[in-house]
Amino acid sequence: MTGQDLWAEWQRVPPNEFRLLVEGRTRGVFPASIGVTRVHPLPDGSEDRDKLILDMKPAVDFLRWNSAFDDLRSISEVFPIEQMALNGAQPSIDSILAAGDALRAELCLIYAEVPEGPAQAEVSGVLFEVHDRRPLAAIRSLAAVADPIDGDETVSHPDEKSTVAREQRDPRLVSEQYFEALMRKCLLALMHNDDPAERVAPEGWVPERMLEPAIWPPAYDWPFPRRP
């Protein structure tokens, strides 16, 4: 999948919905950790279909995503994948997934924020399974507000109510909230569609019978003989 294919994939999803891209049931996808990468949308007519432009703010992205799914036991952690993690490679879907594999992420979310004007914003992304390099789901959120906030607007006496009101009037923040809620629903749907991985006995020595329980205090004389 190229960068253009990525953009086309989430454009097929209706606004404020997600779509599973896997047929049938999966096995062993969860539990999982998730690597997250935000990219810029490719410019129209881009000649390099594989190249992506990272749009990461690691400190902000970590604080935003690290606690997003704390109540989901099948998600161990969520962390950002930034330029330094690519090991010098050019940003692309393959290099991002390779970085996620090196960082022990089972899943990877690649998404973009698309401003649609002062009153509308979109956030879209594709969730990948890192090991098999296959897309699992596409998510797309779209928010429009009737009274968008002015970039130069100030609040003379900021308080909690005024802050909430400002957030509800910022289409970018509203679309991010929609996207996070859709991402949660998508993960729950994938969990419901996933079967546990098959348990494989480790190679090496396998006991032929049940091991006897430890005796305490020890009844043997090693390393020092017991006192009478």
C-alpha positions in Angstrom: 0.0 0.0 0.0 1.4 3.4 -1.0 0.6 6.8 0.5 -1.9 7.5 -2.3 -3.6 4.2 -1.6 -3.7 5.1 2.1 -5.5 8.3 1.3 -7.9 6.6 -1.1 -8.7 3.8 1.4 -10.0 6.1 4.1 -11.8 8.3 1.6 -14.0 5.2 0.8 -15.3 5.3 4.4 -18.4 7.5 5.1 -17.8 10.3 7.5 -17.9 9.5 11.2 -17.7 5.7 10.6 -15.1 3.0 10.5 -14.8 0.0 8.2 -13.1 -3.4 8.9 -10.8 -4.4 6.0 -10.3 -8.0 7.1 -12.6 -10.9 6.0 -13.5 -13.5 8.5 -12.1 -13.8 12.0 -8.6 -13.0 13.0 -6.4 -14.9 15.4 -3.9 -13.6 18.0 -4.1 -9.9 17.1 -4.8 -9.1 20.8 -3.5 -8.3 23.3 -1.5 -5.6 21.5 0.4 -2.4 21.9 -0.3 0.4 19.3 2.2 2.7 17.6 0.7 5.9 16.3 2.0 8.1 13.5 0.4 11.3 12.2 1.2 12.4 8.7 0.4 15.3 6.3 -2.0 14.6 3.5 -0.2 14.1 0.2 -0.4 17.1 -2.1 -2.5 16.7 -5.2 -0.5 15.4 -8.1 2.3 14.1 -5.9 4.8 12.1 -8.0 6.2 10.0 -5.2 3.4 7.7 -4.2 5.3 6.0 -1.4 6.6 9.1 0.4 4.8 10.4 3.4 5.4 13.6 5.4 5.4 13.2 9.2 3.4 15.6 11.2 4.4 14.5 14.7 4.6 16.3 18.0 5.9 13.5 20.2 5.2 15.1 23.6 1.7 16.1 22.6 0.9 12.9 20.8 2.2 10.8 23.8 0.0 12.7 26.3 -3.0 12.4 23.9 -2.8 8.7 23.1 -1.0 7.1 26.0 -4.1 7.1 28.3 -6.8 6.9 25.6 -7.5 3.2 26.0 -6.5 2.6 29.6 -9.7 0.8 30.3 -9.2 -1.7 27.5 -7.2 -4.6 29.0 -6.3 -5.9 25.6 -4.4 -2.7 24.8 -1.1 -2.7 26.7 0.1 0.8 25.6 -0.1 3.4 22.9 3.0 5.4 21.9 4.0 7.7 19.0 6.4 6.6 16.3 8.4 9.7 15.2 11.1 10.4 12.7 14.0 9.2 14.9 12.4 5.8 15.1 12.7 5.3 11.3 16.4 4.8 11.6 17.2 7.2 8.8 14.7 5.8 6.4 12.3 8.1 4.4 8.8 8.2 5.9 6.6 5.6 4.1 4.1 3.0 5.2 6.8 0.3 5.0 9.3 2.2 7.1 6.7 3.2 9.7 5.6 -0.4 10.1 9.2 -1.5 10.3 9.8 1.0 13.1 6.7 -0.3 14.8 8.0 -3.8 14.5 11.3 -2.8 16.0 9.5 -1.1 18.9 7.4 -4.2 19.6 4.1 -2.8 18.5 1.6 -5.3 17.3 -0.7 -2.6 15.7 0.1 0.7 14.0 -2.3 3.6 13.3 -1.3 6.0 10.5 -3.6 9.0 10.4 -3.9 12.6 9.1 -5.7 15.7 10.1 -7.3 17.5 7.2 -8.5 21.1 7.7 -11.5 21.7 5.5 -11.9 25.4 6.3 -12.6 27.5 9.4 -15.8 25.6 10.3 -14.9 22.0 9.3 -12.1 19.5 10.0 -11.5 15.9 9.2 -9.3 13.2 10.8 -8.8 9.9 8.9 -6.6 6.9 9.4 -5.8 3.3 8.7 -5.0 0.7 11.4 -2.4 -1.9 10.4 -1.3 -5.2 11.8 2.5 -4.8 12.0 3.8 -8.3 11.7 1.8 -9.2 8.5 1.8 -5.6 7.2 -1.9 -5.8 6.5 -4.6 -3.1 7.0 -7.2 -4.1 9.5 -9.6 -1.1 9.5 -10.1 2.4 8.1 -11.5 5.2 10.3 -12.8 8.6 9.3 -14.2 11.5 11.4 -15.6 14.8 10.2 -16.7 17.7 12.3 -18.5 20.9 11.4 -19.4 23.7 13.8 -21.9 26.5 13.3 -20.0 29.1 15.2 -16.2 28.3 14.7 -13.7 29.9 17.1 -11.7 32.8 15.8 -7.9 32.3 15.9 -7.4 35.7 17.4 -10.3 35.3 19.9 -9.3 35.8 23.6 -11.2 35.2 26.8 -10.9 37.9 29.4 -11.6 35.7 32.4 -10.9 32.1 31.3 -12.5 29.4 33.4 -13.6 25.8 33.0 -16.9 26.7 31.3 -15.3 29.1 28.8 -12.6 26.5 28.0 -15.2 23.8 27.3 -17.1 26.3 25.1 -14.0 27.1 23.1 -13.2 23.4 22.6 -16.7 22.7 21.3 -16.3 25.5 18.8 -12.9 24.3 17.4 -13.7 21.9 14.5 -10.2 20.4 14.8 -10.6 19.4 18.4 -14.1 18.2 17.8 -13.0 16.0 14.9 -10.1 14.6 17.1 -12.7 13.6 19.8 -14.9 12.0 17.2 -11.9 10.1 15.8 -10.8 8.8 19.2 -14.3 7.6 19.9 -14.5 5.8 16.5 -11.0 4.3 17.2 -12.4 2.9 20.4 -15.4 1.4 18.7 -13.2 0.0 16.0 -10.8 -1.7 18.5 -13.8 -3.2 20.3 -15.1 -4.6 17.0 -11.7 -6.1 16.2 -11.4 -7.6 19.6 -14.9 -9.2 19.2 -13.7 -10.6 15.9 -10.4 -12.0 17.2 -9.7 -15.5 18.5 -6.9 -16.3 21.0 -3.6 -17.3 19.6 -2.8 -21.0 19.6 -0.6 -22.0 22.5 2.6 -23.6 21.4 4.8 -25.6 23.8 8.3 -24.1 24.0 11.1 -26.0 22.5 13.5 -27.7 24.8 13.2 -29.9 27.9 9.7 -30.9 28.8 9.1 -32.8 32.1 7.7 -36.3 31.8 5.7 -36.0 35.0 4.5 -33.4 37.4 7.2 -31.8 39.4 7.1 -32.4 43.1 6.3 -29.4 45.2 9.1 -27.7 47.0 9.6 -28.8 50.6 10.2 -26.1 53.2 12.1 -26.3 55.4 14.4 -28.4 53.2 14.9 -32.0 54.2 18.2 -32.4 52.5 21.7 -31.7 53.8 23.0 -29.4 51.0 25.0 -27.2 51.1 25.4 -27.5 54.9 24.3 -30.4 57.1 21.3 -29.7 59.3 22.0 -29.3 63.0 20.7 -32.0 65.2 
